[in-house]
Amino acid sequence: MTRQLLDVLAYKASEFHGSHDRWPNTLDELVTYVGISNLSNDAWGGVFFFKKPDDVSHPGKIWSYGKDKSPGGRFMEKDVSVEFGVSSNRTTTSRR
């Protein structure tokens, strides 16, 4: 469930960029745009984090620290993230 939500949010961040000619500044701004009244925690009860793209060479990122609720982790405790941004005038997303 967390992976799917991150994918949707990354897609919507790109959509926001297309509509507003800028990236959302915060996760709250993105969530409001998407129409989610209350973003729940990830599948493990942790919070989501957001970093907007700096420029064309530094993508944005939305992530969760995963099951262990701390950075990094291995196997099932690994962080869940999706990157988004502009590269060669097209929006891209990548999963980690």
Summary of the structure (lengths in Angstrom):
residues: 96
radius of gyration: 13.1
end to end distance: 15.2
largest distance: 38.1
contacts: 254
relative contact order: 0.21
helix: 31%
strand: 26%
